[in-house]
């Protein structure tokens, strides 16, 4: 006879009672089983609600800090936009500085998540690199708040990000992914040897970052329609070609 664990015992009791057309409340054991399962469900619901609340606070905080900076952002406005309270925000993040740092980390995590979902190891090196640069271009273009937060943190000389205990771990996969693509390309003879993956990453980031960070001033000075689909498509392809030609053997 199989020995059942706690949850398995409860499930077996519930199943037996259903088969016998009995209400779970018909016996103390059945009622206890219902109470136990109900308590577990309530804990799970509360946990999920807490996670959703935290994620929503971070989403709004990224936008608020990106738009107004650390000094200009207001916790009251973040609380109002998320139907929470200052007290709850401080419960989750400790302080305004804590929320700002968490929002920074969340912004970097968003970039890295978009890269890791691509399954680039399944692609030929050139196709993988093209895909990576394209996705980074589109992510930066669609997340101006991230770009603005990084700009602000550089004005602060990185002093808040320096307090992060996870920022290196968040960004390390980006170099690992790019290094894998590059080394496969070198092995296949399509990428030239002697380049550094971190340096390639810096070039990709610089081109995609500038495209957002300076688009307003650049567009005004040189009278470019920076938001037109044709401009964006041309700019995206130009950046892809710059990186591909930089690493190419031809």
N, C-alpha and C positions, 0 to 999 in steps of 0.2 A: 504494500500500500504506500502510495507516495506521501511524503511529508510536505504539507503545504505551509507556505509562509503566511504572515499576518494578512496581507492584502488578498492572497489567494484564498485563504479561509473565508474571508468576508464575501468574496465574489461567489464562492461555492455555496455559502449559506443563502445568498440572495438568489442564485440560480435555482436552488432546490425549492425555495419558497414560491418562486414564480411557477415552477413546474407543478407544484401542488395547489396552485390557484389561491395562495394565501397572500394577504397583505403583509409587507415587511413589518408593520406595526403590530401584527398579531402575536408576536412573541417578544420577550425581552431581548433575546439574541438578535432577532431581526431588527428591532428598533435601535439596538446598539450599533448594528452594522450600518443602518441608514445614517445614524448620527455621526459615525466615524467617517463615512464617505462624504457626507455633507460638509463636515469640518474640513476635509482635505480639499474639496472643491472650493470652499470659501477662501482658504489660504491661497490656492492657485489663482483664483480670480483677483484677490487683493494684490498678489505678486505681479500678475500681468498688468493690472491697473497702475501699479506703482511704476513699472517699466515704461508703460505708454506715457505716463505723466512726465517722467524724467526725459524721455526722448522728445516729447513735445516742447518742454522747457528749453532743451538744448537747441532744437530747430529754430525756435523764435529768438533765442539768445544769439545764435550765429548771425541772424539777420540784423538784430538790434546793435550788436557790437560792430558788425561790418559796416553798418550805416553811420553810426555815431561815435565809434571808438569806445574805449574803456571809460574814459572820463565822461563822455556825453550820454552813454547808455543809462537807462533808469530801470531798476529792478521792479518798480511799481508798474511800469509799462509792460514789462515781460510777464509779470503776474496777471495783469488784466487781459493780455492777449492769449493767455493759456488757461484762463479761468481757475487760477490757483491763487496763492497768497505769498507775500514776501516770506512769511514764516515757513511755508512749505519749501520754497526755493532755498532758503538758508538751511533747512533740515537736510535737503539733498546735497547741497554743494558747499555749505559752511559759510560762505561769504560771497560778495560780489567778485572778488579776485578769484575765488574758487570756481565760480560759474564761468568766468572769462577763460580760465585755463582749461576747464572741461570743454568749453565751446571750441577752443583752439584745437584740442586733441580730436574732438569730433570732426572738425573740418578736415584735418589731415587724414583721419580714418576713412572719410568719405572718398577721398582721392584713391587711397590704397585699395579700398574695397572694389572700386570700379575697375581697377587693374587686375586684381586677383580673380575676378569672375570671368576673365576672357579665355582661359584655357589656352594660353599661348604656346605651350609645349606641343600642342597638337598641330601647329602651323609651321610651315617652312620659315626659316629665319627672317627673310625679307618681308614676307607677309605678316609675320608676328610683329616686327618692328613697325611696319606701317600701321597695323591695327593699334598698337600701343600709343603711338604718337597721335593718331586720330582721336582715340578715346580721351587722352589727356587734353587735347585741344578742346574737344566738346565739353568736357567736364569743367575746365576753367571758364569757358565761355558761358556756361549755364550756372555758374556759382560765383558771381561777382563778390558776394559777401565773404567767401573764403579768401579771395585775392586781397580784398581790402583788409581783412583781419591780419593776413600775413604781412602786408605793407605796414600796418600799424605796429605789429610786433617787432618789425625791423627798426622802426622809429624808436621803439623802446629798447633797442639793442638786444632783443631776445630775452629780457630779464624774467618775464613770466614763463615763457616756454622752458627756460632753464630749470624751473622748479618741477617740471613734469617727470614722473618716474616711468612713463611708458612711451615717450615720443620716439626714442630710438627704436624700440621694438615695433612701433607702428610703421615706421618708415624703412626699416631694414629689408622687408620683403620686396620693396620697389627695386632696390639694387640687385637683389638675388634674381628677380624675374628678368631684369635687363641683362644681367651678366650671363644668364642661361641662354638668352636669345643671341647675344653677341658671340659667346663661345661656340655655339652651334654654327653660327655663320662663318666664323673663322675656320672651323673644322671642315665645313662644306666648301671653303674657298671663295665665298661671296663677300665676306667682310675682311678688311685688312687687319693684320695682327698689330699688337702693341698699344691698343687703346684701353682706356680705363672706364669701367662701367659707370662709376660715379660721375666721371667727367661727361660722359654721354648723357646721363640723366640731367646734369646741370644744364647742358645745352638745350635739351628738350624742354625742361622747365622754364628756362629763360625765354625761349621763343613763345611758348604758350602763355606765360605769365604776362609778358609785355603786351601781348595782344589784347589783354583785358585791362591791365593796370594803367596803360597809357592810351587807351582807345579814344577817350574823350578829347584829350589835348591833341593827340595825333590827328584825329579826324578833323578838328577845328583848324589846326595849322595848315594841313595839306589838303583840306577840302575833300576828304574821303567819305564815302557813304558806308561807314564802318558796320552798319547794321543791316545792310542789304544782303540778301541770300547769295548774290553773285560775288560780292566782296568776301564774304565769309568762306565760301567754297574755294575761291582762289587762294585766300590766305592759308586755309587749312592745307591745301595741296602743296603750296610753296614750302611750308614748314616741314611737311612729310619729306619732300624732295631734298631739302637742305640736310636733314638728318641721314637719309638713305645715301646720299652722295658723299657725305662726310665719312661714313663707315665703309663704303663700297671699295672693292679692289679695282674697279674700272674707273 
